């Protein structure tokens, strides 16, 4: 447990105040669902697809996905 706390701190992860579970990584299924529904707004994605995630988290993750897509297109 102590090792996990040290690694989380190094990665800059923080426990959400509203979450009992703390930081929860996005699963492969969630990434796929987000990518397939990029035509929806951030608010729609959060409300419909990820009601257990905050709007801020969905927005940041969506930004990371867009960045990765652009990076992969440029490198391919």
WOKAKA-V403010 format. One line per field, one symbol per residue. burial: + if it has 9 or more other C-alpha atoms within 8 Angstrom, else -. A space follows every 10 residues. Layout:
BEGIN
burial: ???
END
This chain:
BEGIN
burial: -------++- ---------- -+-------- +-++------ -+-+++---+ ----+--++- -+--+----- ------
END
